[in-house]
């Protein structure tokens, strides 16, 4: 859960800074954060499905 909070916090900071960053840098950062969230979601789903 802490990773999710950190990812969302980083996303908020980057969205605020996106005005000052070039578009390619913003897109790369968004892709990295999106990948991080995707991995987190998959790990959570796998972890919860094993506990049933």
C-alpha positions as CSV (number, residue, x, y, z in Angstrom):
1,X,0.0,0.0,0.0
2,X,2.9,2.3,0.7
3,X,4.2,1.8,-2.8
4,X,0.8,2.9,-4.2
5,X,0.8,6.1,-2.1
6,X,4.4,6.9,-3.2
7,X,3.5,6.3,-6.8
8,X,0.5,8.5,-6.6
9,X,2.5,11.2,-4.8
10,X,5.2,11.1,-7.5
11,X,2.5,11.3,-10.2
12,X,1.1,14.4,-8.5
13,X,4.5,16.0,-8.3
14,X,5.2,15.2,-12.0
15,X,1.8,16.5,-13.1
16,X,2.6,19.7,-11.4
17,X,6.0,19.8,-12.9
18,X,4.8,18.7,-16.4
19,X,4.2,22.3,-17.3
20,X,7.9,23.0,-17.1
21,X,9.2,19.7,-18.6
22,X,9.4,18.8,-22.3
23,X,6.7,16.5,-23.5
24,X,9.0,13.4,-24.1
25,X,10.3,13.6,-20.5
26,X,6.7,13.8,-19.2
27,X,5.6,10.8,-21.3
28,X,8.6,8.7,-20.1
29,X,7.9,9.6,-16.5
30,X,4.2,8.8,-16.9
31,X,5.1,5.4,-18.5
32,X,7.4,4.5,-15.7
33,X,4.8,5.4,-13.0
34,X,2.1,3.5,-15.0
35,X,4.3,0.5,-15.2
36,X,5.0,0.7,-11.5
37,X,1.3,0.8,-10.8
38,X,0.6,-2.1,-13.1
39,X,3.2,-4.3,-11.4
40,X,1.8,-3.3,-8.0
41,X,-1.7,-4.2,-9.1
42,X,-0.7,-7.6,-10.5
43,X,1.3,-8.4,-7.4
44,X,-1.7,-7.5,-5.2
45,X,-4.1,-9.6,-7.3
46,X,-1.8,-12.6,-7.2
47,X,-1.2,-12.2,-3.5
48,X,-4.9,-11.9,-2.6
49,X,-6.0,-14.8,-4.9
50,X,-3.5,-17.1,-3.1
51,X,-5.0,-16.3,0.3
52,X,-8.5,-17.6,-0.5
